[in-house]
Amino acid sequence: MTEGPGRAGVKKFGSGRIVLSGGSSLWIGHAEEETGFHAHHAIQVTLSLSGGQVRLKNPGEEWGSYQAAIIAAHHSHAFEARGELVALIFTEPESLEGRILRARYRSGISPLVGADIAGEISALGYAFQNKDSDEKLMMRARAVAHKLASMQSVSPKLIDKRIQQAVTLLRERLGDVVTMAEIADSVHLSPERFRHLFLQETGIRFRPYVLWLRMEVAVAAYAAGHNLTEAAQAGGFADAAHFSRSFKRMFGVQAVGVQRA
């Protein structure tokens, strides 16, 4: 999938592919324009695959340059890597690897030692240049996250089974109108207890998390060839405008500028 000119006045962010699978996603390609400040639920690993550097910025600070970096979930940041081949790997904080990385990288932007994951970076870049399948690309991306998690000495507590069940139910019922009270009842918790436990276990409130799941579905639909309106409907957004606003807030670029390769 390519982020292209789209409508007049929409800058081209870059060209490449977006692959989504089981709550994880990979955005890989050549970067052009910088993003605005944005934040999302996923833990983001940012890699230069072409030997150069990417630039990341915290609000109110100057740009920092990295060959590889990890950005904590919900951390506001901007991104720029003009002319570089880059990979953005998004890992759900609720996954096992995500919980390990979340325990190690709790806030902000942290540099990674590129030499520690040089083999995984090289394999991912080769898979993209070789035009490998989405499945192989995602396998290479997950190898990066797995390697980073395996290097940590932390042993995070497993997610509460009731919240894990709630997340599974949410994914199954995204096409329906679901309320927090219904999900709480399905896992045998009062709404108030569920609200507290959900935030504690996931790091995000219930309604924003539902929006994040809907975004995953909408982006996947658009990558599969649907237009913005159809993608918005697939994700349960009120309309394409709602989807576009949410996309810009989470990813820092305009959804209307995204085109399929």
Long-range contacts (C-beta under 8 A, 24 or more apart in sequence): 1-222, 1-223, 1-258, 1-259, 1-260, 1-261, 2-29, 2-258, 2-259, 2-260, 2-261, 3-253, 3-257, 3-258, 3-259, 4-257, 4-258, 4-259, 5-257, 5-259, 6-254, 6-256, 6-257, 6-258, 6-259, 7-256, 7-257, 10-254, 10-256, 10-257, 11-257, 12-257, 13-253, 13-257, 14-86, 15-261, 16-128, 16-261, 17-128, 17-134, 17-137, 17-261, 18-219, 18-223, 19-134, 19-137, 19-138, 19-141, 19-223, 20-216, 20-219, 20-220, 20-223, 21-134, 21-135, 21-138, 23-92, 23-94, 23-95, 23-216, 24-89, 24-90, 24-91, 24-92, 24-95, 24-138, 24-141, 24-142, 24-145, 25-89, 25-90, 25-216, 25-219, 26-87, 26-88, 26-89, 26-90, 26-137, 26-138, 26-141, 27-87, 27-88, 27-90, 28-85, 28-86, 28-87, 28-88, 28-124, 28-128, 28-137, 28-141, 29-85, 29-86, 29-128, 30-83, 30-84, 30-85, 30-86, 31-79, 31-80, 31-81, 31-82, 31-83, 31-84, 31-86, 32-82, 32-83, 33-80, 33-82, 33-253, 34-78, 34-79, 34-80, 34-82, 35-78, 35-79, 35-80, 35-251, 35-252, 35-253, 36-78, 36-248, 36-252, 36-253, 37-76, 37-77, 37-78, 37-252, 38-76, 38-77, 38-78, 38-248, 38-249, 38-250, 38-251, 38-252, 39-74, 39-75, 39-76, 39-77, 39-249, 39-250, 40-73, 40-74, 40-90, 40-212, 40-250, 40-251, 41-73, 41-74, 41-92, 41-93, 41-203, 41-204, 41-208, 41-209, 41-212, 42-73, 42-90, 42-91, 42-92, 42-93, 42-98, 43-70, 43-71, 43-72, 43-73, 43-90, 43-91, 43-92, 43-93, 43-98, 43-101, 43-102, 43-105, 44-70, 44-71, 44-88, 44-89, 44-90, 44-91, 45-69, 45-70, 45-71, 45-87, 45-88, 45-89, 45-91, 45-112, 45-144, 45-145, 45-148, 46-70, 46-71, 46-79, 46-86, 46-87, 46-88, 46-89, 47-86, 47-87, 47-88, 47-89, 47-121, 47-124, 47-144, 48-81, 48-84, 48-85, 48-86, 49-84, 49-85, 49-86, 49-87, 49-121, 49-124, 49-125, 49-128, 50-84, 50-85, 50-86, 50-125, 52-81, 52-83, 52-84, 53-81, 53-84, 54-79, 54-80, 54-81, 54-84, 54-86, 55-79, 55-80, 55-81, 56-109, 58-108, 58-109, 64-109, 66-109, 66-111, 66-112, 67-112, 67-114, 68-111, 68-112, 68-113, 68-114, 68-117, 68-121, 69-109, 69-110, 69-111, 69-112, 70-101, 70-105, 70-109, 70-110, 70-112, 70-148, 71-108, 71-109, 71-110, 72-102, 72-105, 72-106, 72-107, 72-108, 72-109, 72-110, 73-102, 73-203, 73-204, 74-203, 74-204, 75-107, 75-108, 75-109, 77-109, 78-252, 79-252, 85-125, 85-128, 87-121, 87-124, 87-125, 87-128, 87-141, 87-144, 89-141, 89-144, 89-145, 91-145, 93-202, 93-203, 94-159, 94-163, 94-164, 94-167, 94-201, 94-202, 96-149, 96-158, 97-145, 97-146, 97-148, 97-149, 99-156, 99-157, 99-158, 99-159, 100-149, 100-152, 100-154, 100-156, 101-145, 101-148, 101-149, 101-152, 102-156, 102-203, 103-152, 103-154, 103-156, 104-152, 104-154, 112-148, 116-147, 116-151, 117-144, 117-147, 117-148, 120-144, 120-147, 159-201, 159-202, 160-197, 160-201, 162-187, 162-188, 162-189, 162-197, 163-187, 163-197, 163-198, 163-201, 163-202, 166-194, 166-198, 167-202, 170-209, 170-210, 170-213, 171-213, 174-210, 174-213, 174-214, 174-217, 174-235, 174-236, 175-236, 178-210, 180-206, 180-207, 211-246, 212-250, 215-243, 215-246, 215-247, 215-250, 218-243, 218-247, 219-247, 222-255, 222-258, 223-260, 225-260, 228-255, 228-256
